[in-house]
Every structure is written in C-alpha cells, then in structure tokens.
Amino acid sequence: MRYWLFKSEPNKFPWEDLVAKGDAGEEWDGIRNYQARNNMREMKVGDRGFFYHSNIGKEVVGICEVSAESAPDSTTDDPRWDCVHLKAIRPFKTPVTLAAVKAEPRLAEMSLVTSMRLSVQPVTQEEWTLVCAMGDTDAN
C-alpha cells in the first residue's frame, strides 16, 4: 500500500461532502497538473490518503482511500487528464495543521512542506505514521 495527500478547498468540496458520498466515493476530477496526474496514475485500489483542506483551514482532516484506479477524467474531453475515485475512511480526531507539520522537524522533507502547491502528493510511510499520531488517529 502507498500513501498520498489530496488537497481540496473546503468551500468547494469539504471533507463532509466526501463522507456523504459513502462507499460510492467521488471522482477526484479537475486536476490539471502533470505531476499530480502522474501521481494518480501510480495509485492502486486500497491506497490511503490524507484529505487536506487547503486555502481555508490548511489542515489534514481525514483519511480517504482510492476506490478506483486512474481513468479518463469525465469533466474533460482532453485525453491527457485522468483521475482516481476516493472514498472517506475516517476523520482525524484532531486536525493536523500545516503550521504543526512545518514545526515538526521529522516532516521537513514532506511534500506538503516542499511542494506546497501540488494538489496530489506522495506521502512516505514514516510521514503517514507521524501525521496520524499528531492527529490522534489510527494509521491503519
């Protein structure tokens, strides 16, 4: 299993909207960055991800799971763009803010710190475990 981070603006698609989709999940569409698209092309069903509220809040608020692998993005006719489907697994007991991530020296190389604008990012096993612990949330 691999780990990822998915950014969403909470005023457009908050964590609660993904939760409301249930097991059907949601197409993670609209990504128009090659690196983010390539990250999604590497994902497998069952991979886990942090759901991160960007711009407003700037915090990890939940854990989601890839429920369908990369396929053409239904919001465009352009064949260059793919997306995965995600479903909510559980909320964080305590959201983990960007400030808290930046303050933790062991997370200095995390993509959230080094590639802040990238909307779909890889997360290492060590980063996953540490952020889950910071949020008092089960990492499994």
Sequence and secondary structure as in RCSB ss.txt:
>XXXX:A:sequence
MRYWLFKSEPNKFPWEDLVAKGDAGEEWDGIRNYQARNNMREMKVGDRGFFYHSNIGKEVVGICEVSAESAPDST
TDDPRWDCVHLKAIRPFKTPVTLAAVKAEPRLAEMSLVTSMRLSVQPVTQEEWTLVCAMGDTDAN
>XXXX:A:secstr
  EEEEEE TTTS HHHHHHTGGG EE      HHHHHHHHH  TT EEEEEE SSS EEEEEEEEEEEEEE TT
 S TT EEEEEEEEEEEEEEEEHHHHHH GGGTTSHHHHSTT SEEEE HHHHHHHHHHTT    
